[in-house]
Amino acid sequence: MHTLEGITPDMIWTFLIVLAGLGALIVAGDKVIDVFRRQHQRSLIRQRGPEIAEEISRKVLEKMEPRLNEMDRKLSNDKALIEDHTKKLLLLTNRLNTWEDGQKAQCRGVLALLSHEINGNSIDKLKAAQDGINNYLIER
């Protein structure tokens, strides 16, 4: 192993302190350069702000356009489905109302028959029930 002749501990400490000082000087210089770089970027942004905003907006729109088109396609498909279901629901509602009317006409007929059987003289009610059932069957 080589021995270090002529190097004293003071020289080593001095070397380390100088080395640490150079490191600190490099870090401080980097920080100063970073400050100037940021200030330069800010001034560029102030000068070209609207341009940069427009460019960013264009890039975002380019990236989002396929997704937006896909969403529009899905929305129009959903709109068509909703319209179709609305039409079907309206038809079913009309059918249900028609069936209700038929049920009411049948109930009136059964009630007239019961009244006729009980009283023996409800011919007017039987005729009215018959007319109601006929109207229902004809209008259906």
Secondary structure as UniProt FT lines:
FT   HELIX           9..119
FT   HELIX           123..139
//
